[in-house]
Amino acid sequence: MFIDRMDPTYKVNATETIKHVIAETIEGLAWGPAFKDGRQVLYVFSDNDVNPRLPTQSDLFAVDTRAAGIGRSSPLLRSPATQASARGYR
């Protein structure tokens, strides 16, 4: 997915666009839960680059993954006991 932070159509308010409120560097992305309408939460995280004048930010977006053509699958998480069982250990 691509978010063009310079696109002036992404208005936050009358005077600011998205580039004024989202950090310069994105440090992390994570999918969250799905809404009832099918959109998926996308969490976006940044840090302050060790600059006390910059805030650490976390933003979230509701993404229509079908309209955006984004496919995703959940990773298979296994407990240590399940991993050992899958390898034939008891």
The first five atom37 places (N, CA, C, CB, O) and aatype in JSON, in Angstrom:
{
  "aatype": [12, 13, 9, 3, 1, 12, 3, 14, 16, 18, 11, 19, 2, 0, 16, 6, 16, 9, 11, 8, 19, 9, 0, 6, 16, 9, 6, 7, 10, 0, 17, 7, 14, 0, 13, 11, 3, 7, 1, 5, 19, 10, 18, 19, 13, 15, 3, 2, 3, 19, 2, 14, 1, 10, 14, 16, 5, 15, 3, 10, 13, 0, 19, 3, 16, 1, 0, 0, 7, 9, 7, 1, 15, 15, 14, 10, 10, 1, 15, 14, 0, 16, 5, 0, 15, 0, 1, 7, 18, 1],
  "atom_mask": [
    [1, 1, 1, 1, 1],
    [1, 1, 1, 1, 1],
    [1, 1, 1, 1, 1],
    [1, 1, 1, 1, 1],
    [1, 1, 1, 1, 1],
    [1, 1, 1, 1, 1],
    [1, 1, 1, 1, 1],
    [1, 1, 1, 1, 1],
    [1, 1, 1, 1, 1],
    [1, 1, 1, 1, 1],
    [1, 1, 1, 1, 1],
    [1, 1, 1, 1, 1],
    [1, 1, 1, 1, 1],
    [1, 1, 1, 1, 1],
    [1, 1, 1, 1, 1],
    [1, 1, 1, 1, 1],
    [1, 1, 1, 1, 1],
    [1, 1, 1, 1, 1],
    [1, 1, 1, 1, 1],
    [1, 1, 1, 1, 1],
    [1, 1, 1, 1, 1],
    [1, 1, 1, 1, 1],
    [1, 1, 1, 1, 1],
    [1, 1, 1, 1, 1],
    [1, 1, 1, 1, 1],
    [1, 1, 1, 1, 1],
    [1, 1, 1, 1, 1],
    [1, 1, 1, 0, 1],
    [1, 1, 1, 1, 1],
    [1, 1, 1, 1, 1],
    [1, 1, 1, 1, 1],
    [1, 1, 1, 0, 1],
    [1, 1, 1, 1, 1],
    [1, 1, 1, 1, 1],
    [1, 1, 1, 1, 1],
    [1, 1, 1, 1, 1],
    [1, 1, 1, 1, 1],
    [1, 1, 1, 0, 1],
    [1, 1, 1, 1, 1],
    [1, 1, 1, 1, 1],
    [1, 1, 1, 1, 1],
    [1, 1, 1, 1, 1],
    [1, 1, 1, 1, 1],
    [1, 1, 1, 1, 1],
    [1, 1, 1, 1, 1],
    [1, 1, 1, 1, 1],
    [1, 1, 1, 1, 1],
    [1, 1, 1, 1, 1],
    [1, 1, 1, 1, 1],
    [1, 1, 1, 1, 1],
    [1, 1, 1, 1, 1],
    [1, 1, 1, 1, 1],
    [1, 1, 1, 1, 1],
    [1, 1, 1, 1, 1],
    [1, 1, 1, 1, 1],
    [1, 1, 1, 1, 1],
    [1, 1, 1, 1, 1],
    [1, 1, 1, 1, 1],
    [1, 1, 1, 1, 1],
    [1, 1, 1, 1, 1],
    [1, 1, 1, 1, 1],
    [1, 1, 1, 1, 1],
    [1, 1, 1, 1, 1],
    [1, 1, 1, 1, 1],
    [1, 1, 1, 1, 1],
    [1, 1, 1, 1, 1],
    [1, 1, 1, 1, 1],
    [1, 1, 1, 1, 1],
    [1, 1, 1, 0, 1],
    [1, 1, 1, 1, 1],
    [1, 1, 1, 0, 1],
    [1, 1, 1, 1, 1],
    [1, 1, 1, 1, 1],
    [1, 1, 1, 1, 1],
    [1, 1, 1, 1, 1],
    [1, 1, 1, 1, 1],
    [1, 1, 1, 1, 1],
    [1, 1, 1, 1, 1],
    [1, 1, 1, 1, 1],
    [1, 1, 1, 1, 1],
    [1, 1, 1, 1, 1],
    [1, 1, 1, 1, 1],
    [1, 1, 1, 1, 1],
    [1, 1, 1, 1, 1],
    [1, 1, 1, 1, 1],
    [1, 1, 1, 1, 1],
    [1, 1, 1, 1, 1],
    [1, 1, 1, 0, 1],
    [1, 1, 1, 1, 1],
    [1, 1, 1, 1, 1]
  ],
  "atom_positions": [
    [[0.84, -1.16, 0.0], [0.0, 0.0, 0.0], [0.89, 1.23, 0.0], [-0.96, 0.0, 1.2], [1.96, 1.24, 0.6]],
    [[0.43, 2.24, -0.67], [1.19, 3.48, -0.78], [0.31, 4.63, -0.35], [1.71, 3.69, -2.23], [-0.79, 4.8, -0.87]],
    [[0.78, 5.42, 0.58], [0.09, 6.63, 1.0], [0.96, 7.8, 0.59], [-0.2, 6.64, 2.56], [2.07, 7.97, 1.11]],
    [[0.48, 8.59, -0.34], [1.23, 9.75, -0.82], [1.02, 10.9, 0.16], [0.79, 10.16, -2.26], [0.01, 11.59, 0.12]],
    [[1.98, 11.09, 1.04], [1.85, 12.12, 2.07], [1.85, 13.53, 1.5], [2.97, 11.99, 3.08], [1.44, 14.47, 2.17]],
    [[2.31, 13.69, 0.27], [2.36, 15.02, -0.34], [1.06, 15.36, -1.08], [3.53, 15.1, -1.31], [0.88, 16.5, -1.51]],
    [[0.17, 14.41, -1.23], [-1.09, 14.64, -1.94], [-1.95, 15.63, -1.16], [-1.85, 13.3, -2.15], [-2.33, 15.35, -0.03]],
    [[-2.27, 16.79, -1.75], [-3.03, 17.81, -1.03], [-4.49, 17.42, -0.75], [-3.01, 19.09, -1.81], [-5.17, 18.12, -0.01]],
    [[-4.97, 16.33, -1.33], [-6.35, 15.93, -1.08], [-6.51, 15.28, 0.3], [-6.82, 14.97, -2.16], [-7.64, 15.17, 0.79]],
    [[-5.42, 14.86, 0.93], [-5.49, 14.28, 2.27], [-5.49, 15.4, 3.3], [-4.31, 13.3, 2.53], [-4.46, 15.7, 3.9]],
    [[-6.62, 16.01, 3.5], [-6.76, 17.13, 4.44], [-7.02, 16.63, 5.85], [-7.88, 18.07, 4.0], [-7.83, 15.72, 6.05]],
    [[-6.34, 17.21, 6.81], [-6.56, 16.93, 8.22], [-7.51, 17.99, 8.79], [-5.21, 16.9, 9.0], [-8.4, 17.69, 9.58]],
    [[-7.28, 19.22, 8.37], [-8.16, 20.33, 8.72], [-8.03, 21.38, 7.62], [-7.8, 20.93, 10.14], [-7.51, 21.07, 6.55]],
    [[-8.48, 22.57, 7.84], [-8.5, 23.6, 6.79], [-7.11, 24.01, 6.32], [-9.23, 24.81, 7.28], [-6.95, 24.46, 5.19]],
    [[-6.11, 23.87, 7.17], [-4.78, 24.37, 6.81], [-3.7, 23.29, 6.72], [-4.35, 25.38, 7.8], [-2.62, 23.56, 6.19]],
    [[-3.96, 22.1, 7.21], [-2.92, 21.07, 7.24], [-3.31, 19.85, 6.42], [-2.64, 20.64, 8.68], [-4.48, 19.45, 6.37]],
    [[-2.3, 19.28, 5.77], [-2.49, 18.02, 5.07], [-1.86, 16.91, 5.91], [-1.86, 18.07, 3.63], [-1.28, 17.16, 6.96]],
    [[-2.0, 15.69, 5.44], [-1.49, 14.54, 6.19], [0.02, 14.63, 6.44], [-1.8, 13.25, 5.43], [0.51, 14.11, 7.45]],
    [[0.76, 15.29, 5.55], [2.21, 15.4, 5.73], [2.58, 16.21, 6.97], [2.86, 16.03, 4.5], [3.7, 16.09, 7.46]],
    [[1.66, 17.03, 7.48], [1.93, 17.85, 8.65], [1.73, 17.08, 9.97], [1.05, 19.07, 8.63], [2.19, 17.53, 11.02]],
    [[1.05, 15.96, 9.92], [0.73, 15.27, 11.16], [1.32, 13.86, 11.28], [-0.75, 15.18, 11.3], [1.36, 13.31, 12.38]],
    [[1.78, 13.28, 10.18], [2.4, 11.95, 10.23], [3.91, 12.13, 10.18], [1.89, 11.04, 9.06], [4.43, 12.95, 9.41]],
    [[4.6, 11.37, 10.97], [6.06, 11.49, 11.08], [6.76, 11.23, 9.75], [6.59, 10.51, 12.13], [6.19, 10.63, 8.83]],
    [[8.0, 11.69, 9.66], [8.78, 11.52, 8.44], [9.12, 10.07, 8.16], [10.05, 12.33, 8.52], [9.1, 9.63, 7.01]],
    [[9.43, 9.32, 9.2], [9.81, 7.93, 9.01], [8.85, 7.02, 9.74], [11.25, 7.68, 9.48], [8.5, 7.25, 10.9]],
    [[8.43, 5.99, 9.06], [7.54, 5.0, 9.65], [8.41, 3.87, 10.19], [6.49, 4.47, 8.59], [9.22, 3.31, 9.46]],
    [[8.23, 3.53, 11.44], [9.05, 2.5, 12.07], [8.36, 1.14, 12.13], [9.42, 2.93, 13.46], [9.02, 0.11, 12.2]],
    [[7.03, 1.14, 12.11], [6.33, -0.14, 12.23], [4.92, -0.05, 11.68], [0.0, 0.0, 0.0], [4.26, 0.99, 11.73]],
    [[4.46, -1.18, 11.14], [3.1, -1.34, 10.64], [2.54, -2.63, 11.21], [3.06, -1.35, 9.07], [3.26, -3.61, 11.37]],
    [[1.26, -2.61, 11.53], [0.62, -3.83, 12.03], [-0.86, -3.8, 11.67], [0.81, -3.97, 13.57], [-1.52, -2.77, 11.78]],
    [[-1.36, -4.95, 11.23], [-2.8, -5.08, 10.99], [-3.49, -5.29, 12.31], [-3.1, -6.24, 10.01], [-3.0, -6.01, 13.18]],
    [[-4.64, -4.66, 12.46], [-5.47, -4.83, 13.64], [-6.74, -5.56, 13.28], [0.0, 0.0, 0.0], [-6.81, -6.23, 12.25]],
    [[-7.75, -5.43, 14.12], [-9.01, -6.15, 13.9], [-9.77, -5.6, 12.69], [-9.88, -6.07, 15.15], [-9.5, -4.51, 12.19]],
    [[-10.73, -6.39, 12.25], [-11.59, -5.98, 11.14], [-12.85, -5.31, 11.7], [-11.98, -7.2, 10.24], [-13.36, -5.69, 12.75]],
    [[-13.33, -4.31, 10.98], [-14.61, -3.68, 11.3], [-15.73, -4.54, 10.73], [-14.68, -2.23, 10.75], [-15.5, -5.39, 9.88]],
    [[-16.94, -4.3, 11.2], [-18.1, -5.05, 10.71], [-18.32, -4.83, 9.22], [-19.35, -4.66, 11.48], [-18.87, -5.7, 8.54]],
    [[-17.91, -3.66, 8.69], [-18.11, -3.37, 7.27], [-17.02, -3.96, 6.37], [-18.16, -1.87, 7.07], [-17.03, -3.75, 5.16]],
    [[-16.08, -4.7, 6.97], [-15.05, -5.38, 6.19], [-13.73, -4.64, 6.13], [0.0, 0.0, 0.0], [-12.72, -5.23, 5.73]],
    [[-13.69, -3.37, 6.51], [-12.42, -2.65, 6.51], [-11.52, -3.2, 7.61], [-12.64, -1.12, 6.7], [-12.0, -3.73, 8.61]],
    [[-10.22, -3.07, 7.41], [-9.23, -3.6, 8.34], [-8.46, -2.44, 8.96], [-8.25, -4.58, 7.62], [-8.12, -1.48, 8.27]],
    [[-8.18, -2.52, 10.25], [-7.38, -1.5, 10.92], [-5.92, -1.69, 10.55], [-7.58, -1.56, 12.47], [-5.41, -2.81, 10.58]],
    [[-5.24, -0.61, 10.2], [-3.8, -0.61, 9.97], [-3.18, 0.37, 10.96], [-3.44, -0.21, 8.48], [-3.46, 1.57, 10.93]],
    [[-2.34, -0.16, 11.86], [-1.62, 0.68, 12.81], [-0.31, 1.12, 12.18], [-1.37, -0.07, 14.16], [0.37, 0.32, 11.54]],
    [[0.05, 2.39, 12.37], [1.29, 2.95, 11.84], [2.03, 3.59, 13.02], [1.03, 3.99, 10.68], [1.47, 4.41, 13.73]],
    [[3.29, 3.21, 13.2], [4.06, 3.67, 14.34], [5.34, 4.37, 13.89], [4.4, 2.51, 15.27], [5.96, 3.98, 12.9]],
    [[5.71, 5.41, 14.61], [6.99, 6.08, 14.39], [7.58, 6.44, 15.75], [6.83, 7.36, 13.49], [6.86, 6.53, 16.75]],
    [[8.88, 6.64, 15.77], [9.5, 7.1, 17.02], [9.97, 8.53, 16.83], [10.68, 6.18, 17.44], [9.75, 9.13, 15.78]],
    [[10.6, 9.08, 17.83], [11.01, 10.49, 17.75], [12.45, 10.66, 17.27], [10.85, 11.14, 19.11], [13.01, 11.75, 17.36]],
    [[13.06, 9.6, 16.76], [14.44, 9.66, 16.26], [15.39, 10.27, 17.29], [14.49, 10.48, 14.97], [16.3, 11.01, 16.93]],
    [[15.18, 9.95, 18.56], [15.99, 10.42, 19.68], [16.05, 11.96, 19.72], [17.42, 9.84, 19.57], [17.06, 12.54, 20.12]],
    [[14.97, 12.57, 19.32], [14.87, 14.03, 19.37], [13.74, 14.38, 20.32], [14.63, 14.64, 17.93], [12.58, 14.14, 20.01]],
    [[14.04, 14.95, 21.48], [13.0, 15.24, 22.45], [11.95, 16.24, 21.97], [13.62, 15.75, 23.7], [10.88, 16.35, 22.57]],
    [[12.23, 16.97, 20.9], [11.24, 17.92, 20.36], [10.23, 17.25, 19.43], [11.95, 19.05, 19.62], [9.22, 17.85, 19.08]],
    [[10.52, 16.01, 19.02], [9.59, 15.29, 18.15], [8.79, 14.27, 18.95], [10.35, 14.59, 17.0], [9.35, 13.62, 19.84]],
    [[7.52, 14.13, 18.66], [6.72, 13.14, 19.39], [6.87, 11.74, 18.8], [5.26, 13.54, 19.39], [7.15, 11.58, 17.61]],
    [[6.69, 10.75, 19.63], [6.5, 9.39, 19.14], [5.03, 9.3, 18.77], [6.91, 8.28, 20.22], [4.17, 9.74, 19.53]],
    [[4.73, 8.73, 17.6], [3.36, 8.73, 17.12], [2.85, 7.32, 16.85], [3.25, 9.56, 15.86], [3.6, 6.42, 16.47]],
    [[1.57, 7.15, 17.06], [0.88, 5.95, 16.6], [-0.42, 6.43, 15.96], [0.61, 4.92, 17.79], [-1.2, 7.16, 16.57]],
    [[-0.63, 6.01, 14.74], [-1.82, 6.38, 13.99], [-2.52, 5.12, 13.55], [-1.47, 7.28, 12.76], [-1.89, 4.06, 13.44]],
    [[-3.8, 5.21, 13.29], [-4.48, 4.05, 12.72], [-5.38, 4.51, 11.59], [-5.28, 3.3, 13.8], [-5.95, 5.6, 11.6]],
    [[-5.5, 3.62, 10.62], [-6.29, 3.87, 9.43], [-7.25, 2.71, 9.23], [-5.39, 4.07, 8.17], [-6.93, 1.57, 9.57]],
    [[-8.42, 3.0, 8.69], [-9.36, 1.96, 8.3], [-9.16, 1.74, 6.81], [-10.87, 2.35, 8.64], [-9.42, 2.63, 6.0]],
    [[-8.69, 0.56, 6.44], [-8.32, 0.26, 5.06], [-9.31, -0.74, 4.47], [-6.87, -0.31, 4.98], [-9.56, -1.8, 5.03]],
    [[-9.88, -0.38, 3.32], [-10.73, -1.32, 2.58], [-9.78, -2.18, 1.76], [-11.8, -0.56, 1.65], [-9.42, -1.83, 0.64]],
    [[-9.38, -3.31, 2.33], [-8.36, -4.14, 1.69], [-8.83, -4.73, 0.37], [-7.94, -5.26, 2.62], [-8.02, -4.92, -0.53]],
    [[-10.11, -5.01, 0.25], [-10.62, -5.53, -1.03], [-10.52, -4.48, -2.13], [-12.08, -6.01, -0.89], [-10.04, -4.77, -3.23]],
    [[-10.96, -3.27, -1.84], [-10.91, -2.19, -2.83], [-9.46, -1.83, -3.18], [-11.64, -0.94, -2.31], [-9.17, -1.45, -4.31]],
    [[-8.57, -1.95, -2.19], [-7.16, -1.64, -2.42], [-6.4, -2.79, -3.07], [-6.5, -1.26, -1.11], [-5.24, -2.63, -3.45]],
    [[-7.05, -3.96, -3.19], [-6.38, -5.11, -3.79], [-5.31, -5.71, -2.89], [0.0, 0.0, 0.0], [-4.33, -6.27, -3.37]],
    [[-5.5, -5.59, -1.58], [-4.52, -6.1, -0.63], [-5.01, -7.44, -0.1], [-4.29, -5.1, 0.53], [-6.09, -7.53, 0.47]],
    [[-4.21, -8.46, -0.28], [-4.51, -9.76, 0.29], [-3.64, -9.96, 1.51], [0.0, 0.0, 0.0], [-2.49, -9.54, 1.53]],
    [[-4.19, -10.58, 2.51], [-3.38, -10.84, 3.7], [-3.84, -12.13, 4.33], [-3.48, -9.67, 4.72], [-4.99, -12.55, 4.17]],
    [[-2.94, -12.75, 5.03], [-3.28, -13.96, 5.77], [-2.67, -13.85, 7.15], [-2.78, -15.24, 5.03], [-1.64, -13.2, 7.35]],
    [[-3.3, -14.48, 8.1], [-2.8, -14.47, 9.47], [-1.66, -15.46, 9.6], [-3.93, -14.79, 10.48], [-1.75, -16.57, 9.06]],
    [[-0.6, -15.1, 10.31], [0.48, -16.06, 10.53], [0.02, -17.16, 11.47], [1.73, -15.35, 11.09], [-0.84, -16.95, 12.32]],
    [[0.6, -18.32, 11.3], [0.3, -19.42, 12.19], [1.22, -19.32, 13.4], [0.47, -20.79, 11.46], [2.43, -19.48, 13.28]],
    [[0.63, -19.07, 14.54], [1.41, -18.96, 15.77], [1.28, -20.26, 16.55], [0.94, -17.76, 16.63], [0.18, -20.76, 16.77]],
    [[2.4, -20.79, 16.95], [2.4, -22.06, 17.68], [3.05, -21.86, 19.04], [3.13, -23.15, 16.89], [4.02, -21.12, 19.19]],
    [[2.5, -22.55, 20.01], [3.12, -22.55, 21.33], [4.33, -23.48, 21.28], [2.11, -23.0, 22.45], [4.42, -24.31, 20.38]],
    [[5.26, -23.36, 22.24], [6.39, -24.29, 22.26], [5.96, -25.75, 22.31], [7.28, -23.99, 23.46], [6.59, -26.61, 21.68]],
    [[4.88, -26.05, 23.04], [4.4, -27.43, 23.11], [3.9, -27.91, 21.75], [3.29, -27.56, 24.16], [4.15, -29.05, 21.36]],
    [[3.2, -27.05, 21.03], [2.69, -27.41, 19.7], [3.84, -27.59, 18.73], [1.72, -26.34, 19.18], [3.81, -28.5, 17.9]],
    [[4.87, -26.74, 18.82], [6.03, -26.87, 17.95], [6.74, -28.19, 18.19], [7.0, -25.7, 18.15], [7.12, -28.88, 17.24]],
    [[6.92, -28.55, 19.46], [7.6, -29.81, 19.8], [6.79, -31.0, 19.29], [7.82, -29.92, 21.33], [7.35, -31.96, 18.78]],
    [[5.47, -30.93, 19.44], [4.59, -32.02, 18.97], [4.68, -32.15, 17.45], [3.12, -31.77, 19.41], [4.68, -33.26, 16.92]],
    [[4.74, -31.02, 16.75], [4.82, -31.05, 15.29], [6.13, -31.67, 14.82], [4.68, -29.63, 14.71], [6.19, -32.22, 13.72]],
    [[7.19, -31.59, 15.64], [8.49, -32.15, 15.3], [8.65, -33.59, 15.77], [9.59, -31.3, 15.89], [9.67, -34.22, 15.53]],
    [[7.62, -34.1, 16.45], [7.68, -35.48, 16.92], [8.22, -35.63, 18.33], [0.0, 0.0, 0.0], [8.45, -36.75, 18.78]],
    [[8.44, -34.52, 19.04], [8.91, -34.58, 20.42], [7.72, -34.63, 21.35], [9.83, -33.37, 20.75], [6.63, -34.16, 21.0]],
    [[7.9, -35.18, 22.51], [6.83, -35.2, 23.52], [7.25, -34.52, 24.78], [6.4, -36.61, 23.82], [6.47, -34.45, 25.73]]
  ]
}
